[in-house]
Amino acid sequence: MNRKLLKRVTLGFLLFFTLAFLWYKFETSHIQYVPVKDCDKASAQSLKALSGMVEDSWFQRKHYDVVAHTSGLCMFYMYYQEYNALYFGEEMSSGNIIGVAMTPDELHEFADTISTNTDFQKMLDYLEDIEKAKPAPVHEF
C-alpha cells in the first residue's frame, strides 16, 4: 500500500514539474536574445531576427521581442501582431522609444531591404520617417 502511494506521489511531482517546465518554455518563446559584438551594427541583425520570428510563427502571440546585447542591453524591438505595431528603442526606461504601424508583410519587406551596416541612429531616423506617415497606436508596456 505504501509503495503504491509513494509511486503515485512521485509520478504526480514529476508530472507537475514537467508541465511547469513546458509552460515556462511556452511563455518565454516570444523573446529572443541576440548576442552582438558591436551595438552600433546590431540594428539590422536584430530586425532580421524579429522578422524571422514573426514569419516562422505557427501561432499568433501577443508580442514578439528581440533584445540585442553585448555585456549589457544595446537595443530592443517589440512587435505586436494584433495591433500591427513595431516598437524600437534602447531601454524601456530611457524614453528613447519609437513606434511605427507596420503589418507583418511590411516588416519582412523592411527587414529584407535594410542594410546590414545600419547603426542605431540610422535605424531611428528610418523609423522616424515611417512614423510620420504611419504612427503606431499608443501602447503601455
C-alpha positions in Angstrom: 0.0 0.0 0.0 2.7 2.5 1.0 4.7 1.7 -2.2 1.7 2.4 -4.4 1.1 5.7 -2.6 4.8 6.7 -2.8 4.8 5.8 -6.5 1.7 7.9 -7.3 3.1 10.9 -5.3 6.4 10.7 -7.1 4.7 10.4 -10.5 2.5 13.4 -9.6 5.5 15.5 -8.7 7.3 14.5 -11.9 4.2 15.3 -14.0 3.8 18.7 -12.2 7.4 19.7 -12.8 7.3 18.6 -16.4 4.2 20.6 -17.1 5.6 23.6 -15.2 8.8 23.5 -17.3 6.8 23.2 -20.6 4.6 26.1 -19.6 7.7 28.2 -18.8 9.2 27.4 -22.2 6.0 28.3 -23.9 5.7 31.6 -22.1 9.3 32.7 -22.9 9.3 31.5 -26.5 8.4 35.0 -27.8 11.7 36.5 -26.6 15.0 36.1 -28.5 18.3 37.4 -27.1 20.7 38.3 -29.9 24.3 38.5 -28.7 26.3 41.0 -30.8 29.9 42.2 -30.9 29.1 45.8 -31.6 25.9 47.6 -30.5 26.3 50.1 -33.4 25.8 47.4 -36.1 23.1 45.4 -34.2 20.0 47.2 -35.6 19.7 45.3 -38.8 20.7 42.0 -37.3 18.1 42.3 -34.6 15.4 43.4 -37.1 16.1 40.3 -39.3 15.8 38.1 -36.2 12.5 39.7 -35.4 11.3 39.2 -39.0 12.2 35.5 -38.8 10.3 35.1 -35.5 7.2 36.6 -36.9 7.5 34.7 -40.2 8.1 31.3 -38.6 5.4 31.5 -36.0 2.7 28.9 -36.3 0.7 30.7 -33.6 0.0 34.4 -33.1 1.5 35.5 -29.9 0.6 38.7 -28.0 4.0 40.2 -29.0 7.5 39.2 -30.1 10.6 40.6 -28.5 14.2 40.7 -29.7 16.9 42.1 -27.4 20.4 42.8 -28.7 23.1 42.8 -26.1 26.8 42.7 -25.5 27.7 42.8 -21.8 24.6 45.0 -21.3 21.5 45.9 -23.2 22.0 47.6 -26.6 18.5 47.9 -28.1 15.2 46.1 -28.4 12.4 45.5 -30.9 8.9 44.6 -29.9 6.3 43.7 -32.4 2.6 43.4 -31.6 1.0 41.5 -34.4 -2.6 42.1 -33.2 -2.1 45.9 -33.5 0.5 45.8 -36.3 2.9 47.9 -34.3 6.7 47.8 -34.2 8.5 49.4 -31.3 12.2 50.1 -31.3 14.4 51.7 -28.6 17.3 51.5 -26.2 15.8 50.9 -22.8 12.2 50.9 -21.8 13.0 53.5 -19.1 15.1 55.7 -21.3 12.1 57.2 -23.1 14.0 56.7 -26.4 11.3 54.5 -28.0 9.7 54.9 -31.3 6.5 53.2 -32.5 5.6 52.5 -36.1 2.4 50.9 -37.6 3.6 48.0 -39.7 2.0 44.9 -41.0 3.9 41.6 -40.9 4.4 41.8 -44.7 5.8 45.3 -44.4 8.0 44.2 -41.5 9.5 41.4 -43.7 10.0 43.7 -46.6 11.7 46.3 -44.4 14.0 43.7 -42.9 14.9 42.5 -46.3 15.7 45.9 -47.7 17.6 47.3 -44.7 21.4 47.3 -44.9 23.4 45.1 -42.6 25.6 48.0 -41.6 22.7 50.1 -40.3 23.5 51.6 -36.9 21.2 52.6 -34.1 20.9 56.3 -35.2 20.2 55.4 -38.8 17.5 52.9 -37.8 16.0 55.5 -35.6 16.0 58.0 -38.5 14.4 55.5 -40.8 11.7 54.6 -38.4 11.0 58.3 -37.6 10.4 58.9 -41.3 7.9 56.0 -41.3 6.3 57.2 -38.1 5.4 60.5 -39.6 3.2 58.7 -42.1 2.1 55.7 -40.0 2.4 56.2 -36.2 1.8 53.2 -34.0 -1.2 53.2 -31.7 -0.5 54.4 -28.1 0.6 51.4 -26.0 1.7 50.7 -22.5 4.4 48.2 -22.0 
